[in-house]
Amino acid sequence: MLATLLLVFREVLEAALVVGIVASATRGVTSRARWIGGGIALGITGAVIVAACAGWIADALSGSGQEWFNATVLLAAVAMIGWHVVWMSKHGRELAAQMQSVGRDVTSGARPMTALMAVVAIAVLREGSEIVLFGYGLFASGSSVPSMAFGALSGLALGVALGVGLYFGLLKIPVRYFFGATNSLLVLLAAGMAATAAGFLTQADVLHHWTAPLWSTDWLLRDDSNFGKALHALIGYTSQPSGMQLLFYVATLVLLIAGMRLVSALAAKPTQAALQPPVAT
């Protein structure tokens, strides 16, 4: 439930940020509500189509094919999370400025109203598709449907509420700090998904090495306990991890953290160069 709540809350809030910033930047534009509403509707429709296709593919596969599909979905989710956190480590602080720029262009007539709808539709579609993919990944990892549904509804409510609060200026949380904290949680979530994918590939007889459990913490926390299931969904906890699962977990952590630091360092160089005084000649 916690993992679903985190994912839905994060994605809904990001979409709400885009919608709220565009709406506030185009205040006074004729029919802006219709265009923004149309963009939201198009984005939701696209996300529903993605959900329908994912379910059809899952139902069409059985046996080891199902394990292949589960592993593929999990690794795709890891890739999307990885791209997301690395991209946000550089562009998180630029998000508001970009959306405000689009809003100003629409207000001044430099861009048509269809651009406004497209920005909103793409934002909603992107976040909605990620929710679908990540949600199926959590389901494939063993999360129960009732707990996921409760977490999704809770995350949706919190994301919309916070988005509305940000729109009206009720909350002053710096966006860069918010994204930094949630990025750390998503990195752990991605590592857990990668380890679970390794487990599915082992079951499908794709991975043949380092398949024996390295240790057992059943005495401390069992996988089938409520807290064990929550930790498994959130950070990939398993009481008897294999060597291959540990390799996937650590490799994902190292790659994502290194990628985030590299992108942040590269983004900081132009800023530091701009702050240096010119050399006298």
C-alpha positions, 0 to 999 in steps of 0.5 A: 500500500505504501509503495502504491500511495507513494507512486500515485501521489508522486505522479498525480502531484507532478501532473497537478503541478503542470496543470496548476502552473499552466492554469495560473499562468493563463489566468484571464485567457478565454476558454482556458478551462475548456482547453485544460479540461480537454487536455486532462481528458485526453491524457486520462483516455491515453492512460486507460488505453495503456492500462487496457493493453497491459491487462490484455498482454498479461492475460494472454501469457501463461507459464514461463511466458507470464514470468517473462512478462512480469520480469519485462514489465518490472525492468521497464518500470525500473528503466522509467524510474531511472530515467525519471529520477536522473532527469528530475535531478537536473530539471526538477527546478526548471519544471515550473519555469518551463510551464510558466513560459508555455503559459505566457506564450499562449497568453500573448498569442505566440502559441495557439490554445492547442499547445496549452491542451497538448502540454496538459495532455502529455503531462497527464498521459505520461504520469498516468502511464507511469502509474499503470506500469509501476502499478502492474510492476507492484502487482507482479511483485506480490502486492495485493489488489485491495491494498494497492487500490487503497494506496492508489485512492489515498495517493490520488486524493493527497496528490490532488489536494496538494496540487490544488494547495500549490495552485492557490499558493497555500503551500510554499514547499520548494519543489527542488527539496520535494523532488530530492526526497521522493527521488531517494525513495523511488531509487530504492523502489527501482532497486527492489523491482530489479531484484524481483525481476531477477527472481522471475527470470530465475524462475523462468530458467533464464538466469542460472548462476548465483540462484541459491539464497545467501542468507535467511532473515525469516527469524526476524521478518518473514516475507508473508507477514504484513510488514514484510509484504509492505517492505517488499513492495516498497524497497524489495525486501525478501528474507532469502535473497539470492546472489543474483537478486542482490546483484540486480539490487546493488547494480540498480542502486549504483547506476541510478545514484551515479547517474543522478550525481553525474547529471547534477554535476554537469548541470552545475558547471554552466552555473558555476562558470556564469558566476565567475568574474570575467578575466581582466585583459 
